[in-house]
């Protein structure tokens, strides 16, 4: 985000440089690889959309070729790592004031290289006004799209692809935004678009919607009457006046009409009986602020009542509001929310959208890209390239409010695989992945933001060390540091910027920023070494387990899982130990564990279950590479296989910290199978299946999992889910309710969190849950 100065008067890229403080190539990112465009031009704002191909580095792993060799060398790593270039797709959305449109079009024209199209999809009223200018500057034919169709397509897209897109506004909360978990089925809903007038649309499916009503009394009415009453021509200034006004000085209230008798009617004395009712009889001048506030209430209440009536008529309880009248302004969101709550008696919820301003541009782009079928993919917000929801405090004057004169950015990355719900979630519509909402919990927010700030030096050091042959690694790492630090400062002041703030979102933002500066897998060498060391110990660990009696072995297997989970380079308490003591290993980790009874201890219940019939199929979400997956998870998997249970082992699709990736797990499993007949036959007979989660996060969102994994879980009839690790089982999913048995286990490797949970460092969580009948 960048504050803009006075608009440049020329029409070249240079004039754009002079008019804003952020470099244009940081606004129109990757423009040289842009393939397709769309534009939505409103009365005051332009929203540009374009699709580009992004080239970035990825770390690939593959087994060594031992053909022609008798044996592999003892000191040789278990696999080789190569860094390769990968091309992915990205959607870019840029929002700016119409005053910059000519300078922006010039900059785009000068940097277009690889565009695949001769057409630009356009929507919004300004598409007609600026048609000739766009065609002249970009040499692209303007293809105008229906405004409402674009809005609906855009709304469907953000609701499906951005988990924390919708929010309710609560004026007395801090912060005032309360984000909603997206319902797995977004339809049906009501979209109330408040532009100059009001359009009310019922949306039933991806392609079926109908205009069911509207009103001529909308944003244009507020602006026009407001200008006549206050002599203020600017919309934002009018809202600023309203935020400081007292409507009761102008409006006639119920108590003004009935006096004390209003209570016998069951009415609140503060209700508005007549908008502007006092102005007819009072012999005095009214302030501009009071008149603006009265006008805002009058129009918002009218729209709220209308929306509520249509929602009830069509049996809908989800109503999304958008249009330039909203634009994230707290005053309008507050009055709309109050009106909906009042007229529906709390049965209908007023919902607002984080990216409401982009809906038309997104829809126009999707219309133009229909031959590529963008809806068949899942998309994810790239936090590194997105501005986030900006502060909208009514106390700030319009020029301070990061609304006017701002270039606002949104980037969406196309994910390699479609993402869906885990079929075993008890109720997908109420599932919330994250355990603690840092937006709400100020103490936890302060702690974790400071924690991530203090860890930044270590991450930078690790990133540089991961690319010893690169001449610019230190420079890129410094840029990463600056970008992530700036994101953390934004989140200190605007914790709602990217939806609900959680430990997961802080970790994911860091991964996005690392990828931005071509550090795809800073822990690749560490994982390679840890996997090599652990593989050498595997047979010894298995021999010692096999020598134990059945009951003793079950506890040893669980302790092995927990000890393996200690090896987490993402936890400072652990990384400090691992860096200072290279000899710290599996047995030393076992000694660190809390003695039973553990902080959360369902082990006896689990042991009793194991004395019963075997599970049909276990789905296991693995955590770290090295000791964790090889000496902790695989012996546990082996025991389940020996009991006759099929196992699906799910690992991250992409790298995050030292978590094991799917491609690494394939090589590790192959190496273990060569040593162990139980694992060998299970792989051959497909009783052990390795799958990817679709995620590149240290945490786990069970509502966004790889579709192939979800299909397999359903086909195999999984009846046990095992989630291990602090990120997946404590920061997320601690309260996740499943339709089958579940085991959530982790070692708490953070002193502050351990203390908060009532334990100490290296306390153990062993949570075995059986769903209610």
N, C-alpha and C positions, 0 to 999 in steps of 0.2 A: 504494500500500500504506500502511496506517496501523495503528499499534499501537492496540489497544482498551483502554479502561479497564474499570472494573467495569461489569457489565451494568446498564442502566437498569431500574428497577422498574416505571415507568409504561407506558402503551401508546399513546403518541402520537409524532408526528414529533420533538417536543422531547426525548423520552427518548432517541431515537436520537442526536440531536445531542450529548447529554451523554455518551453511552457510547462515542463514537469521536472521534478527533481530526481525521479527514478529513471535510469537509462531505458530508452525505448526497447532495446533488445531484452530487457528483463520484464517488460510488459508483454510484448508480442514475442514470446519465447518460441524458439525453434521454427521461426517463420519460414526459413529457407527450405524446410521440409514439409511445408503445408500442402495438403492435397485437395482440400475441399472447403468451401466457405458457406456461411449463412450469416444473416444480419437481422437484428430486430431494432427498429428505430422508433422510439416513442416521442412524446412531446418534448422531453428534455434530456433523455439518456439514450445512448446507443449501446447495444449489446452485440458484440461480434463473436461468432463461433467459428473455429476452424479445427480440422483434423490433421494431425501430423504424424509422421513416423519418427520415433525417437531411437537413436542408436546409443546403447550403453553397454558397459562391460558386465559379464557374468562369469562366475567361477564354475568351471566344469570339473567333475571328477570321473576318472575311469581306471579300470584295473590295468596293471602293467601287462604287457604281452610277454609271457614266459616261454613262448614256443622256441625250441632249440636249446633251452636251458634245462639242466637237470633239476635244480632246485632254486628257489628264490633266496636271495641273500638275507641273512638274519637281521642285518641293520637296515634293510630296505623298508621304506614306508609302505603301508598297505595298498596305496593307490597313488596315482599322480593327479596333480591339479593343473589345469590350464585355464588361462583367462581368455575368453572369447568375446567377440562383439555380437550383440543380439539386437534385433530390431523389434520394437513393440509399437503399439498404436496409442495415441493420446488425444484427448479432446481438450481444447483450450477455449476458455470463455473470458472475454475482456469487456468490462463495463466502463463507459466514460461519458462525459457530458457532450452533448451535440456540438458545442462550440469547438471541440477538438476534431470533429469528424474529417475535415479536409486535410489537416496535418497528419492524422492517423492513416488516411487512405494513401497519402503520398509515401509515408514510411513503408506501408505494406507493399505498394507497387515497386518500390526500390529494392525490396528484399525477397520478392517472389521468385523462386527458382524452379521448383518441381511440381507446380500445381497440375492436377490431373483433369481439371474440369474447366469449361468455358462459361459456366453458369454459377451465379451466387443466389441461393435461396434468400428471400427477403420477406419480412413480415412487419407488422406495426404500421401506424399511420404515416410515419416518416418514410416508409419504403417508397411511397409515391412521390413525396417531396424531394427526396435525394436520389431518385432513380437515375437521372441523367448524370449527376456528379459521380455516382458509383461506377456507372458504365464507362464514363470517360477516364476516370483515374485507374481502374483495375482492369479495363478491357475485358470485363466479364459481363455476360448478359444477366440482367436482373430478372429472376423468376419469382413473382409475388405469390406468397402462400397465405391461406386463410388464417386470420389471427387466432380464432378460437380453437381450430384444429391444432395449431402449433402450441398454444397454451396447454391443452390437454395432454398432448404427446410429451411435452416437457415435464409436466406435473407427474405423469405416470413414471417417467424415466428416473426422476430424482427420488420418488417414493420407493422405487424398487432397488435402487443402487446405493443410496446413501442412508445408512442405518439411523442416524440421528438428524434427519432432515426436518421433521415436523416438531413444533414446540407449542406449548400453551404459554400465555403471558400472565404472570402473577405479580401485581404491582408492589405488594408489600414484601416480596421475597428478595433475598440477596444471594445470587443474582436473580433477576426477574424472569429469566427464561427457564422453562422446564421441558426438557426434550422427551419425546415419546418414542418408545420402541416401535418400529414399523410392524404393522400387522402383516403376517405372511401373505394374506390376501388383501390387497389394497382396495379392492372394489367391494361394493359401490361407495361412492362419496359424492359430496356436493362441493362444487368449486364456485365461490363467489368472487367474481373479478370486479374490483372497484376502480374503474378508470374515470373518465369524464362522467359516465353514468354507471349503472350496475348491471352486470350480466350474471345470471344464475344458471349453472349448468349441472345436470345430473350425469355422472360418469359411471357406466355400468361395466364396461370391459375395455380392453386396449383400444378397440376401434368403434365401440358403440357409446355414444353420448348424445344428449339432447339439451337444447336451450329450453328451460322450463319457465323462465320468467326474468324479470329485471325491473329497473326503475330509472327514470330520468334524473333522479336526485342522487348524485354521487359526488365523486371528487371534484368534478368541474363545477358543481353547484357550490361546494364549500369554497373553492378558489374564487369563483366569480362573485358570490355574495360577500365573501370575506374581503375582497378587493374593494367593493363598493362601501362596505361598512368601515373598514380600517384604513383605506387608501394604501394598503400594502399589496404590491403586485407579485411578490415572490412567495411561492408555495411554502418553502421551508421557514421563511420568516413568519408567515401566518401561523404555522404550527408552533413556532417558538412563542409567539404572543399568547396562543391558546394555553400553552403549558404554564404560563404565569397568571392566567386569569381565574376569576371566581364567578362561575356561571350563575350562582344564586343571587348575585347582584342584578342580574338581567332576567333570569327565568322566574316564573311564578311557581312556587313549590306547593305541595299538598297542604303543608301546615299554614301557608299563606291564605289558602282558600277555606280550610275547615277549622283552623286554629287547633285547639286541643282535641276536638272531636274526631280527628283522623284516626286515633287509636281504636275507636269503636268500629271503624270501617275495616280495621285490620290492615291499614296502609302505613308505610313509613312516612314521616313528616318531610323527609328530605327528597322524596320522589318529585320529579318535574311534572307539574300539572299542566303548565303551558310554557313552551319555549318562547323566549322574548316577551313573556306575559307582562312583566313590570314596565316595559318600555312605553306601553300605551298610556299609562297613568302617572308614571313618575315624572316630576318636573325638574329633571336634571340631565346632565350629560353622562354617558356611560363610557368607561375606559375601553380602549381598543382591545386590551387583553381580555376583559370580561365578555365583550361581544364575540370575540373569536372563540372563546371557550364555549359559550352558549351555542354558537353555530355548529361547532364540532360535535357537541352532545346531541343536538337536534338531528344532524345527518347520520351520525353513528347509530343512534337509537333506532332511527327509521330503518337503516340497512340491517341492523341486528334483528329487529322484529320480523322483517321481511324474510331474511335467511332462515330464521327459526321456524316460521310458518311453512315455508317450502320443505325444510328438513322433516318436519312432522308429517306433512302431507304425503311425502314419499318414504316415510319410515327410515330416515337416515340419521345416524348419530355422529357422523364425521363430516365436519364442514371446514374446508380450507379457504382462507381468505388471501387474496392477492390483488395486484394492481398498484398503480402509482400512488393511490391514496394511502396504502399501507407502508410500503418501502421501509419496513423496519422501524418506523417511528413509534416510540413508546406511547405517546399520547393517543394515537389512533388505535393501537392494539389494546390499550387499557379500556377505552370507551366501547370498542366493539365487543371485547370479552365480557364487560359488565352487562352490556345489552343482551347478549346471547344467554348468559347465565340467568338474568332476570326473567326474560320471556320464556325460557325453556324450563325454568325451575331446576337448573343444573343438569338436565337430561341430555342436552346437546352441548358439545364442546367446540369452542372456537379455536381452530388450529391455524398456525402460521408456518411459513416455510423459510428455511434458512437461505435458500437460493431462489426465492420467489422472483427476483428481478431477472433471472436467466431463463425462465420457463419458455418464453417465446422463441428465444435464440436456439435453445436446445431442440425445441420442437421443429423449428425451421430446418435445422441441420439434419434431424432424423428423417424429415420428409425428403430431403435431397439425397440421403444416403440409403434409401430403402433397398436398392439393389444389393448393398453389402450386408443387409439384415443386421444392423447393429444391436437389435434387441435380443439376438440369440446369444450374445455375450453378457458376462457380468462385468461391471465397471466399478472402480474404487476411486475415491477422492485422493488425490496426491497432495498431502499436507504441505510438502516442500514448496509447491508452486501455487498454493491457494491463499487468498487473503484471510478467509474466515469471516464470521459474522462480526461486524464492527460495533463498537460501543455506540449506544444510541441514547445516552442520558439526556433528558429534556432540559436539564440545567445548562447544558452547553449551548452557546449561540450557534447559529447555522454554519458559520465559517469554521468553527472549531470541531464540528460534529463529524468529521471524517465521512461525510455523505457527499456534500457538494464539492466539486473539484477533485474527485478522487478516482484513480484508476483501480478498479476492483477486479481481482483475478480468481478464476476457478479452473482447476485442471482435474481431469478424470482419466485414469489409466485403464486401458482394456486389459482385463485379466485373462490369462491363458485358458482358464477352464470355467465353465458356468458354476455358480455357487447356489446351494439350496440348503434347506433346513436338515438337520439330523433327524431321521424319521423316528428316533427314540425319545425325542423331547415330549414331555407329558402334555404341555400346552405351549406350542410355538408362539401364540399371540401374547403370552405373558412372560416369556423367557427374557431375562436381562442378563447378558454375559457377565457384566462387571459387578464385583462385590461391593466396592466403595465408590460413591459418586463424589469426586473431588470438587465438583462445582458446588455441592452442598456443604461438604465438610471442610471448613476453612483451615482447621489445624492440620488435617492430613494433606490438604493442598499445599500449604506452606512447607511442610516437611518434604514432600516428594519433589516439588519444584527445586528446592535447595539441594536435595539428594542428586537429582539429575544434573544440576549445575556443577556440583562438586565432582561428579564422575566424568565431566566433559574432557578434562586433560587426559585422563586414562584412555578414553575412546579415541581421541586424536592421536595419541602415541601408538595405540594398537593399529589404527588405520594406516599410519605411515609405515610401521614395521611390516605390515602385510604386503607391501609392494616395494621391496628393497631395490628393485631394478628401475624404478620409475624416477625420472629426474624432477617431475613436478608434484610428487606425492605430498610433500610438506606444504606446498602452496595450496593444493586442493583441500588438504586437511584443515588448513587455516580458514578457508572459505566455508567449509562445513561447520567449523566451530562457530563462526560468526553467524551463520544462518540459523543454526539450532539454538544458539544463545538468544538471538532475537525472537525466535518462536517462543522460547520459555518466558521472556519478558512480556510478550504479548499476552500469554496465558496467565501471567500473574495479575494483569490488569483486566483482562477479558477472558475469564476461564471458560466461557461459553463459546469461544470463537469457532471451534470445530465440533460443536455438539457437546454432549456430556463429557466433562474432563475426567479421565481415569488414568490409572497407571498404564493400562494398555495403550491409550491414545498417546501418552508421552513416549512410550517405547516405539510405537509405530511411526510417530513423527520423526524420531531419531533415525530409524531405518530408512525412511523416505529421504531424509537429508543426506545420509551416507550414500545412498544410491545416486542422488542428484550429482554428487561430485565423484562418481565412479569408484566408490569403495563398496563393491557388491557383497564381499564376504570377508571382513577384516579378521575373522577367526579361522579362516580356512586352513592355515598352516598349523595352528594350535589343535584344531580338530583332527587333522591328518596324523599329528604326532600322538595325541591322546588315544585315537583309535588303534594305532600301531601297538602302543604299550599295552592297552587293555586286551587286545586279541592274543597277545603272548601269555596272558594270565588266565584266559578263558578255561582251558582244560583243567588247570589246577583247581580253579573255583568249582567246576562241575564235579571233579573227583571228591572234593571235600563235602559237597552237598549230598552226593550219592551215598557217602559213607554214613550219613545221619539216619536216625529213625524217622518215620513219617512225620510225626507231630513236631519233632525238633527241626526237621527240614523246612516245614511250612514257615516257622518263625524266622529261620535263617534266610529264607528266600525274601521275606518281607523286609528284613533288616538289610539285605543286599540291595533291594530296590531303593530303600531310603538312603543308604550310604552312597549309592551311585548318584542319587539326586543332589548330594552335597556338591558335586563337581559342576558348579554353575559359574562360569566366568562373568556372568551378568551381575553377580552379587559381590559387593566390595569386600565383605568379610571373608569370602572364599578366595577371590582373586588375589587378595593380599597374602593369604597363606600359600596359594599355589605358586606365586611369584617368588616368595621368600624361602620356600622349602620345596625344591624340586622332587624330593623323595616322598612327599605326602601322597599316600596311595589309598587303596580300597580299605585295608585293615585300619589305617589311621582314621579314615572317615567314619568307620563303625564306632570307634571310641568316642568320636565327637557327639554322637547321637544321644538325645535325652533317654534316660532309663525309663522303662515302663513303671507306672501307667503314663502314657503319653498325654500331651496336651489335649488332643482329641483321640480317643482310643476305642475303636470298635473291633479290635483284633479278635477278641474271644468270640464275638458274633460271627466274624468271618471264618474262623477256624471251624466253628460248629457247622457252617454252611458247606465247607469243604468235605465234611464227613457224609454229606448227602450226595445225590446224583450229580454227575458233571454238568457244567453249563454246555449248551449247544454250541455257542460261538461267542468269543470275547473280542470286543473292539478295544484296542489299547492305543492311547495317544502318548507317544514317547516324547521325552524332553531333550536331554543333553547328549552330545556325542561322547565317545570314549567310555570311561568306567560306567557311566549311567546306563547307556543302551546295551553295552556288551556284557558287563558283569552284573548289572542289576536287572534290566528288562529281559534279556534273552534267557537267562536261567529260569525266570518266572514264566516266560512264554513256553519254555521247554517242559516245565512241570504241568502246565495246562494241557499241552499237546499230549503228554503221557496219560493224562486223565481221560482223553477222548474228546477234548474241547477244541474246536477249530479256532484259529486266531487270525484276526485282521490287525496288523501293526500299521498304524497311521503316523506318518512323519511329515514335517513341513515340506511344502513344494519348493520354497526358496529359503535362503539363509537368513537367520536372525541370531545374533550373539553366537554361542557355541552349540546351539540346538542342532540336533541331527537332521539332515535333509533326506528326502526320499531317495535321491540318487546315491547318497552316502550309505543309506541303510541297505540298498541293494548289494553293494560291494561287501559291507560288513556281514550280511546274511550269507552271502556266497562263501566268504572265508570261514564263517562259523560252521556252515554245512559241511565243508571239507574236513572239519575236525569232529563233527558230532552227527551220528547216524539218525538221532531223533529229529533234529532240525532238517537234515538232508532229505529224509523220506517225506516229512511234512511239506517241504517246499515242492518236491517232485509231485506229490499227490494233491497239491493245492489245498492242503489243510492249514497251511500258514501262507497268508497272502500279505504282501507289502503294498500299501497304497499311499497316495499323497493326500494331504488335507485340503489343498487349495490355498493355504495360508503361508505367509512369510513373516509371521509375528511370533514373539516369545509367549504370547497369550493365545487364547482359543475362544473363538466365537462359533458356537454350535449352530447358529442360524445362517452361517455363511461357510458351508463346507463343500468340497469338491463333489459334483453330481455323481461321478463314478463311484466314489466312496459310499455315498448315500444309497445308491442302487444296490451295491454289494451288501451293505448292512441289512437291507430289507430282504434280499435274496437268501442270505445265509441265516436269517432269523437270529441276529445277535441278541443275546439275553444278559450280557454283562458288559458294562463299559468301565474301563480303567483309565483314569486321568491322573497323570503324575506330574509333579513339579509345581513350584510356587506360582509361576505365571499362569499355568493352565488350570490349576486346582484350588488356588487361593485368591490371587488377584482376579481371576475369572472362574466362573462355574462352581464356586463354593456352595452357592444356594440353588444351583441348577437342579430342577426336578425332572427325572427321567421315568419312562414307562417300564424300565427294567432295573435289575440290580446295578449298583454302581459302587466303585471304589475310587475315592479321591485321596491321594496321599502326597505328602510333600514334607520337606524339612524347611523350617523357617530360618532363612539365612540373613535376616535383617533385624537388628536389635530393636529398633523402634516398633516395627510391626509385631515382633514377638511379644514385646511388653504390652502392646495394645490388645493382643489376643489373650493376655494373661500368662504368658510363658517367658522363656529366655531364648537367647541365640541357640540355634540347632534344636529347638523344640520340634516335636513330630506331630503332624496331622495324619491320622489314619481313620478315614471316615467311610464306613461301609453302610450303604443305604439300600433298603428294600422298599419298593413302592407299596403304598397301601392297597389292599385288595379292592 
